[in-house]
Amino acid sequence: MPDKKTMTTGFGAPIGNDLNTATAGGRGPALMQDVHLLEKMAHFDRERIPERVVHAKGAGAHGVFEVTADVTRYTRAAFLSKIGKRTEVFARFSTVGGERGSADSARDPRGFALKFYTEEGNYDLVGNNTPVFFIRDPLKFPDFIHTQKRNPQTNLKDPNMFWDFLSLTPESLHQVLILFSDRGTPASYRTMNGFSSHTYKWYNAAGEYFWVKYHFKTDQKIKNLTRQESDHLAGSDPDHATRDLFDAIASGNPPSWTLEMQIMTPEQAKDYRYDIFDVTKVWPHGDVPPLVIGKMTLDRNPVNYFTEVEQAAFNPSNFVPGIAASPDKMLQGRLFSYHDTHLHRLGPNYQLIPINAPRCAVATNYQRDGAMRTDDGGGSGPNYWPNSFGGPAPDASTLEPDYPLEGEAGRFPYSHPNDDFIQPGELYRKALNDMDRTNLVGNIVGHLGGAIPRIQKRQCALFAKADPELGQRVAAGLGLDASEINRLAAMTADERAAATAS
């Protein structure tokens, strides 16, 4: 074994913890003083130019969102203020890990990003086609994405990197099972759902607040590809999903999605059986039934891909009054990272690019100058606040209601009483049918088979902890000893990592 090296910042200072973001209490939100997180995320955001670090390949379309139910008891957002109200939207769908030239049929989550051009400014919702994510702390995000990209020595996709990280990160198991089911290869962007994944905060005109999740359900019905079908398309038509979306709209067959919301009061959330801010967990519909509140229809293709799709910049920190962030640590990290990435990729005035600029509101602030300033730059008005020359002033009536925080500042490991194996096990046993389970096992074996045996064993142990049958089937497919997998599954995470370290 080589001598152990101490991890440091870019300036050589030792790092004491690289797994847990500094937060106010164990549940967050994140603290701005976590300079290690900021350095790590900022460097990660700048690693690749000029394409997006993630979600590099995508397709987009314009459309409209229409409210179909009264939700004013939950939110004061103007674009949701009455039944029948319509708001212009722009949507971008994408793969995540591949480059701009990668295949649309890759086994990969699909990005589902929306920009609502509301009268109170732009509201951006950044989600995926899955209701959960691989990790729940943003400090792990650069490392996770590195494992989905290319080996720094060979420049090849590397199953050892991929599975080494996942097998050492048990919280990833829920998303791993979704990814390696046939849901991991949607047949098209039109035939997949979209989820906020994160929990958000809605608040009404009376100052009451609620915790919510968004579910955009495809009206075209879900359709997925088998491993064999996706492999064929990767060679025969790698742009099939991009083509399908464009052609459907061009032929007068606009796709649509029905928006369902899960809404929970603070009182319900307080003692809920899962941590509602853990993005690796779902809220079972039996606990929190979804409410249908609207419909999105995409009916207009871009005129120019670069100006409208490639330059589109979605930012989860773009909120409007009535909608705000939750303490979800991954969301907290994204509030910084998306904006920071756009500053790097498109410049300090990316909000002036037409696809990103507000259409139903006027931006008035004291941000001035910078590269690619395309408007009058604030004209002759003051560039500071407070001022007595008639400049724009803050409006306290738009502030979101407070919510309580507690705990000491520090780096806290996850401590919620429910573990990371309950929901993956239920997904395998209850959400998948026999054919789905068979395809899932085959998809896992086909990919995990490229990793070295000790990593295979560690990952199989996680499968076995979720469901013994799943662990046994994957182990059998890989030719591993089932008794050894069961032995590893009975260990703690640290014991398992030590037992399979070499």
N, C-alpha and C positions, 0 to 999 in steps of 0.2 A: 504494500500500500504506500503511495506517495505521502510525503509530509503534508499535514493539513495546512491549508492556506487560509488566512483571514480575509474575509470579504471587506472591501472598503468602498467609500464614495469615490467619485472621479478625482477627488483631491487628496485621497489617501487616508481619510479618517475611517477608523474601523466601524463596521455595521454590526449592531447587536442582534437585530431581528429582521429577517427578509421575508417573512410570511404574513405578518399582521400589520395592517395600517394603524397608525396612532389615531385613536378615536376618543370622543367624550363618552366614557362608559363602554361596556362591552358591545353595545348595539349601534354605536355611532351617534351622530355623524362624524365624518373624518375631520381631522384638525389641519388647518393650513400650516401649522408649524412642523408638520412631518416633512422635513426638507429631503429626506431620503426618497419618499414617495414622489415628490415633485421632480427631483433630479432624474429618477429612474423613468418616470412617465415622459418627461420632456425629452429625454435622450431617445427613448423608444419612438416617440412621435416623429423624430427627425431622421430615422435610420434610412429611409428610402425616399428617393425623389425620381420622377415627379408623380408617379402613381400613388394612389392611396396605400397606406401600410397594410390595411385590411379592407375587404370589400372592394378590391381593385376593379373587378369586372362586374358590370351591372347594366341594367336596362331601366328606362324610366318612361313615365307618361303623365300627362295632365288629366285632371278630372274634377269632380265635385263631391263634397260630403254633404249629406242632408240629414237633419235631425228628425227622428221619427217618434221620440218619446220625451216627456217633460222630465228634465233632470235638474231643474232650478233649485230643488231642495238640497242638492248635493254640490252644485258648483255655480259660481257667478260668471263663468266664462261667457262672453257675449256671443260667440259663435255657436254656443249650445243653449241659447236663451229661449228658444221657442220651437215648437214642432213646425216642420216645413222649412226652417232656415237652411240656406245653402251657402257653402263656403268653398271657394276654389282651393284645390290641392295639387301638389306635385308629389309623385311617388317614385322611389327608386328601389329596385330589387337587385340582389347581388349574391354572388358566392362570397366566401369570407377569406379562405386561406390562399387561394390561387392568384396568379398574376393576371394582368389584363387579357392575355392570350389563352388562359386556361379554359377547360371545357365546362360548359354549363351543367353537365351531368355529373360533376364530381361529387363524391360523398363529402358533404360539407353543410353546415347550417346555411340558411339563406337569409340575407339581410332584408328587412321590410321597413323602409324609412319613409316617413311622411312629413310634408311641409304644408301646414294650413295657413293660407293668407287671410288672416282675420282682421277685423277693424281695430283690434287692440294690438296689432303687431303680429309677426309670424310666430306660430307655435309648431315646434318640431317634435316628432315622436320617433324615436329610434328603437326598432325592435328586430326580432328574428321570426322565423317560421316555427320556432320551438318555444314553449312556455317557460323554459329554464335555461341555465347556462352552466358552463363547465366549472367555474370558480366563483367564489363569493367575496373575494378581497382583491382590490385593484393592484395591490403590490405584486400579485402573481401574474398579472395579465401579460406584461412583456415576455416573461419566461414561457407562458403557455403558447403565445403566438409564435415564438421562436421554434417551438417543437412542431408546429404545424407547417412551418416554412421549410427551408432547405438546410442541410447539414453544412456548417461553415467550411468544412474541408472539401467535401465531395461536390457540393452544390446540388445534391440529390435529395429528394424526399426520403426520410429516414424512419422506418418503423421503430427502431430502438429509441430514438428521441421521442417520438410520438407517444409510445406506450410507457416509456420510463417515467415521464412526467405524470401521466394519467394514473399509473399504478401506484405512485407515491402521493396522489391527491384524491383520496376517497370521495370527496364531495363532488367529483366530476362524474360519478357513475350514472346518475340519472340522465344527464345529457348524453353520455356515451351510449346508453342503450337506445335512446331516441335516434341518435346519429347513425347507429349501425342497424337499426330497423330500416325498412324500406322508406320510412319518412325522411331518412337521410339523403334520399335522391328524389326530390319532387319531379314529376313529369313536366311541369312548366311553372312559371311564376303565377299563372292564373289559377292553378289548381292546388294552391297551398294556402294555409292559414297564416296570419300574422299576429304576433303577440308583443305586448310591451315588455314581457318577462319581468321587468322591475315593477315594484310597487311605487305608485305616485300618490300625491296628496291632492285632493279636491277640497275646496272650501266655498261656502255659500255667502250670500249677501249679509247674513246674520253673524258671520264669523265662526260658524261651526265647520269642522273639518272631518274628512273621511279618508280612508286608505283605499286605493282602487288599483285594479289591473285591467288592461285593455285586451280584448280578443277580437280580431278581425277574421270572421269566418267566411271562407270563399263560397260564393253562390254557384260556382261552377262544379262543385263537389271535389273532394280531395282525390288526386290521382298521383300515384308514385311509380317509380321505376324499380325493377329488380336489378340486382347487381349485373346480370348479364345484359339487360337492356341498356343500362347506363354505360357499361363498357363499350357496347356497340356504338352508341351515339357519340361517345368521346372521339371515336375515329371517323364516323360517317358524317356527323353534323354537330361539331362542338359548340355551335352557337344556336342550338335548337330553341332554347328558352327565350333568348333575345328575339329571335325571328318570330316565335309563336306570339309573343306579346304584341309586337309591332303589327303583324299580319292580322291578328284578331281585331285590333282597333281600326286598322285601315279598311277592313272588310265590313265595318259596321256592326261588329259583335263585341261591344265594350264589356270588359269583365267588371264584376262588382263584388263587394265584400260587405257583410252585415256586421256592424260593431256591437259586441256584447261587453258589458262591464261587470266585473265583480267589485262589490262595494262593501266595505267593512267599517263599522264605527270604531272609535278609539277604545270604547268599552269592550267590544267584541275582540279586538286585537290584543288586549292586555293579557289575557290568559289563554290565547289560542294555542292549539297543540303544536303548531309549527311557528318558527320565527317568520313573521310576515315580511321581513326585510331581507330574507335569505333568498337570493335569486336562483339557487339550486332547488328550490321547493315550489310546488304548486299549492294553490288553495283548492282542495277537492270541491267539485261542484255541489256535492251533497251537503257540504258545510256552508258554502257561499254561492247560491244559485246566481248565474249570470242574468243580467237584464239587457234586453235588446234596446238600443237607443238610437241607432242611425245606420245609414248605408253610404258606402263610398263607391263611386263609379268612375272608371278611367276611360275617357272617350276621345282623347286627343293625343296624337303622337308628337314627339319633339320635331321641330323643323331642322335643328342642327344638334347632333349628338354632343359635340364638345361644349357648346355654350350652355346647353340645358341639362345634360346628364353628367358629363365629366366635371363640370364646374359646380354642380349642385353640392352644397355643403350643409349637411344636416347636423344640428347641434342640440343635444338634449337639454342644454341650459336655456334654450329659447322657450320661455314660458309666457303665458298671458295671465292676467288676473283671474283667479278661480282655480288655477292649476299650479302645483309646486312640486318640489323634490321631496322624497322621503329620506330617512337615514340610511337606506340601502347602501352599503359600502361600495359596491361595484358601480352603482349609479353616481355616487359622490365622486368617484374617480373619473367617470366619463364626463361629468360636468366640466371638469378641467381639460381632459384629454382631447375631446372632439374639437373644441374651439382652438386649442393650442395647435392641433394638427392642421386645421384650416389656415391659421396664420402662417404656418410654415409652407403649406402646399400652394395656397392661392394668394397670400399676402395679407397685410394688415387691414385692407379695406375690402375683404372678400364679401362683406355684407352689401356692397354697392353693385356687385355683379347682378344683372337683371333677374336671374333665376333665384337668387338669394334675397333680393331686396323686398321689403314689404310693399304690398300692392294696394291694400285697403287702409293703410295708416301711414303717417309721415314720421320719419325718424328725426327726433330733435334732441341733441345732446351736445357735449362739449369735446367730443373726440375730433381731433383735427389732423390734417396733413397725412403723411405716410405715402408709400409707393402706390401708384395706380389710383389716386384719388380722382374720381370721375364726375363729382358734382361741384358745386360752388364752394365746397370746403367750409361751410358755415358763414360765408359772405363776410360782412363787416360786423357781425354780431360778436358779443363777448365769447371768450373761450375759457371761462372759469365760472365757478359757482362757489359761494353766493355772489350775485351781482345785482345792481340797481338799474340795469339798462334793458329790462324786459326780456331777459333770456329765459329759456324753459326752466321750470321749477319742479321738484319732486311733488308727487301727489300721495300724501299719506293714506288716503282712502283705498289705495290699491294694494297696500301691504297685506301679506298673508297672515292669518292668525298664528299666534305662538303655540308651540307645543312643548311639553316638559322634557328636559334632558337630565340625566343623572350619572354619577360615577366619576371616577378619577381619570385623568388623562394618562394614556399608556397604550401599549400594544397588546391587545387581548386575543387569545385564541378563541375559537368558536366554542361556546359553552351551553348552547341550547340543549335541553334534555333529549330531544329526538335526534336520532343518528341519521347518517347519510344513506342507509340501506333500505329503509322502510318503503319510500316511494318508488325507487327502482324495482324492488321486488314486486310491488303491487302492479307496476307497469307491465312487467313480464308476465305475471300470472293472470291479470284481469283485463288489461287493455289490448293485448295481442291475442290473435287466434292461433291455431296450431300452425298454419302456413306462415304467419308472421314470425312465430318463434323459430321455426325451421330456417327461414331466411335470415333472421337475426344471427343465429348461431353460425350459419354459413358465411355471412358477411364478416363477422368477427374473426372467425378462423382464417379466412382468406387474407385479412390484413395483419392480425396479430401473429400469424405464422411467419411473418418476415422479421420478427424480433427475436432476440436471443432467448434461450430457455429460461434463464432466471427472471427475466422481465415477464415472460409468458406466465410463469407460475404465480408471480406476485399479482398480476392482473386477474388471473383465474380465481385467486383467493377472494378478490373483491366481488367477482360475479357470484361466487359461492355464498358469500355473506348476504347478498341480496336475495338469492334463491339457490338452494343446493342443487336443484336440477340443472339450472343454467350453468353453474360452475362445472358440474360433471359433464354436461354435453360439450362445452367448449374445451375442457381438458381432454376429453376423448377425441375430439376433432384434431387436437394438436399432438396427440400421442403422449400425454402427460399422465403421471401416476395420480389417480384420484385421491388416494389416501394422503399423499403429500400435500395436495391442494387443500384438503380438509384440515390438515395440521396447520398450514399457514393461515387459513381462515380463522382459526381459533386464537391466533396471536393478536396482540395490540399492533397498531400501525407501526410504532417504533420497532417492535420486535420483528415484525414482518420485513421491514426495510433492512434491518441488520442481517436477518437470515438470508436475504437474497441480494446482499450488497456486492457479492463477487462470485 
